[in-house]
Amino acid sequence: MTLKIEIDGGSAGGVPSYEQVRAQIAEQARGGTLPVGYKLPTVRGLAQELGLAANTVAKAYRALEADGVIETRGRHGTFVAAAGDAAAREASAAAQAFAERARRLGLSEARALAAVRDALRAAYGDSG
């Protein structure tokens, strides 16, 4: 299992390089290609490998850490975290908060579900 990242420097729809790095690592971690505990390259090492500035990779790593996808263990390195569990817990908490708010607003279950579907379509696109 190895980290595979491809940066489209030309026309990735205007997607910044750090976001391409972040998205690809997150996808590989959440998809199981990179297992929990997998040691990621150093910021400088990955930056050199990809031909990017170290600050670009550092920005991606910070975003991934904030999302709970990776964790830095001091001088031991940066590793894939048990992100699936953290993401599921966060989504569950957000859903619970929404359900309580919808009930306080007097929305029926059907109207609350419709609002969620609309929000998901907006977030993920109309393909769903």
Secondary structure in CASP SS format (residue, H / E / C, confidence):
PFRMAT SS
TARGET T0000
AUTHOR 0000-0000-0000
METHOD secondary structure of the structure
MODEL  1
M C 1.00
T C 1.00
L C 1.00
K C 1.00
I C 1.00
E C 1.00
I C 1.00
D C 1.00
G C 1.00
G C 1.00
S C 1.00
A C 1.00
G C 1.00
G C 1.00
V C 1.00
P C 1.00
S H 1.00
Y H 1.00
E H 1.00
Q H 1.00
V H 1.00
R H 1.00
A H 1.00
Q H 1.00
I H 1.00
A H 1.00
E H 1.00
Q H 1.00
A H 1.00
R H 1.00
G C 1.00
G C 1.00
T C 1.00
L C 1.00
P C 1.00
V C 1.00
G C 1.00
Y C 1.00
K E 1.00
L E 1.00
P C 1.00
T C 1.00
V H 1.00
R H 1.00
G H 1.00
L H 1.00
A H 1.00
Q H 1.00
E H 1.00
L H 1.00
G C 1.00
L C 1.00
A C 1.00
A H 1.00
N H 1.00
T H 1.00
V H 1.00
A H 1.00
K H 1.00
A H 1.00
Y H 1.00
R H 1.00
A H 1.00
L H 1.00
E H 1.00
A H 1.00
D C 1.00
G C 1.00
V C 1.00
I E 1.00
E E 1.00
T E 1.00
R C 1.00
G H 1.00
R H 1.00
H H 1.00
G C 1.00
T E 1.00
F E 1.00
V E 1.00
A C 1.00
A C 1.00
A H 1.00
G H 1.00
D H 1.00
A H 1.00
A H 1.00
A H 1.00
R H 1.00
E H 1.00
A H 1.00
S H 1.00
A H 1.00
A H 1.00
A H 1.00
Q H 1.00
A H 1.00
F H 1.00
A H 1.00
E H 1.00
R H 1.00
A H 1.00
R H 1.00
R H 1.00
L C 1.00
G C 1.00
L C 1.00
S C 1.00
E H 1.00
A H 1.00
R H 1.00
A H 1.00
L H 1.00
A H 1.00
A H 1.00
V H 1.00
R H 1.00
D H 1.00
A H 1.00
L H 1.00
R H 1.00
A H 1.00
A H 1.00
Y H 1.00
G C 1.00
D C 1.00
S C 1.00
G C 1.00
END
